[in-house]
Amino acid sequence: MWSLYLKEVRSYLTSLTGMVVIGIFLLITALFLWILPGSLNVIDNGYANLDGLFSIAPFVFLFLVPAISMRAFAEEKKSGTIELLLTRPLSELQIVVAKYFANLSLVILAVLPTLIYYVSIYQLAYPAGNVDSGGFWGSFIGLLFLGAAFTAIGLFSSSITDNQIVAFLIAVILSAFFYLGFNLIMSFFGQFSMLIQDMGIQSHYASMSRGVIDTRDLIYFLSLIVLFIALATYSLTRRKWSV
C-alpha cells in the first residue's frame, strides 16, 4: 500500500498537475487577500485576520479538489490498467486508501504555503502578534478537514466512471451539495431545519472556524470521509467481480 501511495504522489509531483494545483490555489487566494479590492482584502479590511482566506478557500476547493481526484480511477479505467491494479496483492480498501492519501497529500501541500499569510499578518498587526491565533488555527484545521472530505467525494466520483470530465462534474456537484445544499433547503423543513443544516459541511466548517474544535465536528468530517471511501471501495469491488 505504501508503494502505491508513493507511486501516486510521485506521479502528481513529477507532472504539471501538482505544481498547477498548488499554483492556482495560492494565486487565487493571494489575489483576493492582498490585491483585489473588497471585503476579503486584508489591507482594505483593516483587521489583522485571515477570515477572507477561509471564506474564499472552500469555493476554490469545490473545483480544485475534484480536478485533483478526477483521474484517480477514471484514468486507470480508460487506459485499462485498472485490471492490473486489481491483481496486486492489495485489497480494494487498501487501493482506495492509498489513492485517497496520495490525493489528500497534494491538497495539504497546496494549503501549507498559506501559513506565510499568517506570519505576514502576525507581523503587520499593531502591536505585532495581536491576532486571533485560536480562530486562525481552528479555521486552518477546518480547511484541512474540508479538503479531506472533498477528496473522499472526488475519489468516489472517479471510481464510478471512466471519464475524467464526468468524474470532475459529479465531484463538483456532490461537494457543492454537501457544502451548500443543506443550508439552501433547511428552510423547507420547519422545526427540523437545524437538523438538516447540521447534515451539511458548512455548519461544521463554520463551527471550527470560531477556534473551537468540537468533537461533534470531527466525528462529522470523519464519518463523511469514511462513507465515501466505503462507497469507492464498493464500486471497485463490484468492478472486480464483474470483470
ABEGO torsion letter per residue (X at the ends): XAAAAAAAAAAAAABAAAAAAAAAAAAAAAAAAAABBEAABAAAAGBBBAAAAAAAAAAAAAAAAAAAAAAAAAAAAAAGAAAAAAABBBBAAAAAAAAAAAAAAAAAAAAAAAAAAAAAAAAABOBBGBBBAAAAAAAAAAAAAAAAAAAAAAAAAAAABABAAAAAAAAAAAAAAAAAAAAAAAAAAEAAAAAAAAABAAAAAAAAAAGBBBAAAAAAAAAAAAAAAAAAAAAAAAAAAAX
